[in-house]
Amino acid sequence: MKKTILTIVLSIIHLLLFSQPSISPAVTDEFCPNTDIIFNVTISGTAPNVSPSTNSPVVVQQPYDVQTDENTKITTFKFKGRFRDVNITQTFRLDYDNISGTRVSHDFVFKSIKSLFYQNPPPSSQSSACKVIAPNIPTFDAPRCEIVSRTLSFEKVKWSTYGESPDFCWGTIDNYEYLIPSGWQVDGKLSNGNDWIVDDNNVTISSNLAGGVGGFILIRPANSCGAGLANGQTPKQIPISRPEPTLKINSPDNFVICIGSSKTFSISGLPNGATVSWSVTNDNWATIVGSNTNPTVTVQGVTNNSVLSLKATVTHCDFSYERSETIFVGTPSPQNLNASGYCSEPGCGRAGWVVIGCDAVPGATLYKWYVNDVYIGSSTVNYKSVPPPYECGGYYEYYVEAEGPCGLSLSPQPNGFTYTVCSGLRTTIKGNPAKNIIVLSMPKRDKIERMNTEIMSCSLISTATGLVVKRWKISSSLEKYYLSIQGIKPGLYILKIGNGKLSENHKVVIE
């Protein structure tokens, strides 16, 4: 009797222990993908069948070696399965008849699949086990034409299961891949620039002399489970810094050379082992005296009012650099004369002021300005504000001379500028181009205006010489005048009409 009771008790305990199916390897173990795994399962029941469930792992072989204890109805069996190369939860479903004869199901849920298909997440909180690759150096500095070796290390990161909340990271990834410029090395392994090099999380990176400019060192986890497995990890990038040397052509004062004189220029920033070669763009204007392969070079001025380029070509291992400066021989004539009207000069009182200017002349210390052939003053900058020569603006003809270390520049061709800011005399001319006669018309005046007769001057000025070639006196009481220009040479002229208060200019072409 006692023996029977003991048997019943043991059977109940056994049933309780095996009421839930068990599996080995366990659901908490870590698994490589694309690898056939033999699972050992124990159930309280019979007729087992295994099928893929969530995220579809592969059932390679249905239950085999099935053995059932007829007394306890405990069944053990094996099946062969394989996990897909995706780091997501994957589930095998087991269907079987329990000891009551009811068909039931049980899911074996596996979360620890060693796949890198989905990106490992950054830690969602301070308590998270997830990590990202954090190298000990933010930038790999390697001066050009030097071989530099540096230790690169970081804390190992973990495997992850995608889509879990909170994030789920586990285990440790031991292998990592490095992609570096061609000719560089990882722990002595030479890179071809295209293939990833597998190593661990503590390596020595060695540069070559010239590669990697503007590039990166890329690092990502590697899967040691086998070849051909997915890797969807975004690589960590370490920028490679190989900057150009800071090269600069220097002058003791300025880049102006006087005729017959010479000046020595130098280049700064030459790295060790670099060579330099100097040249000028036109040796008829300036010549190099002595060697052209030293860090300093002497240039002699030959032709006045010349503009040329002094060039230094620097060679350093595989790199070549060019630096140039504009050289001026003598005192160059001012270029690009320009003018614009405005009324912001303090005290101008009314519109009509003009800003005249030119391009800056290298080495110039003084600019001398002329308007309508009259010297109006100087400035130390390449522009000047001038008041209107006439009440209502008018025609400005201007030029400038620059004074520098080599003396006064040649005067450039004058430039003209017409700026009208009020109605003025409102005269018109006909016959332009003109031959023998210029017809000058005054505006219509009412009876009271005609009583206020004014005598006005009328001058014809040559634009070629700036000289007055003919003058007339006219009365404002008449509305039309015929101005004879017989005997005057063909060319461009300015017809200037004025009454002492107002004035107007007309450009006239005489044939």
Secondary structure, 3 states (H helix, E strand, C coil): CHHHHHHHHHHHHHHHHCCCCEEECCCCCCECCCCCEEEEEEEEEEEEEEEECCCCCEEEEEEEEEEECCCCCEEEEEEEEECCCCCCCEEEEEEEEECCCCEEEEEEEECCECCECCCCCCCCCCCCCCCCCCCCCCCEECCCCCCCEEEEECCCCCEEECCCCCCEEECCCCCEEEECCCCCEECCEECCCCCCEEECCEEEEECCCCCCCCCEEEEEECCCCCCCCCECCCCEEEEEECCCCCCEEECCCCCEECECCEEEEEEECCCCCCEEEEEECCCCCEEEECCCCCCEEEEEECCCCEEEEEEEEEEECCEEEEEEEEEEECCCCCCCCEEEEECCCCCCCCCCEEEEECCCCCCCCEEEEEECCEEEEEECCCEEEECCCCCCEEEEEEEEEEEECCEECCCCCCEEEEEECCCCCCCEEECCCECCEEEEECCCCCHHHHHCCCEEEEEEEECCCCCEEEEEEEECCCCEEEEECCCCCCEEEEEEEECCCCEEEEEEEEC
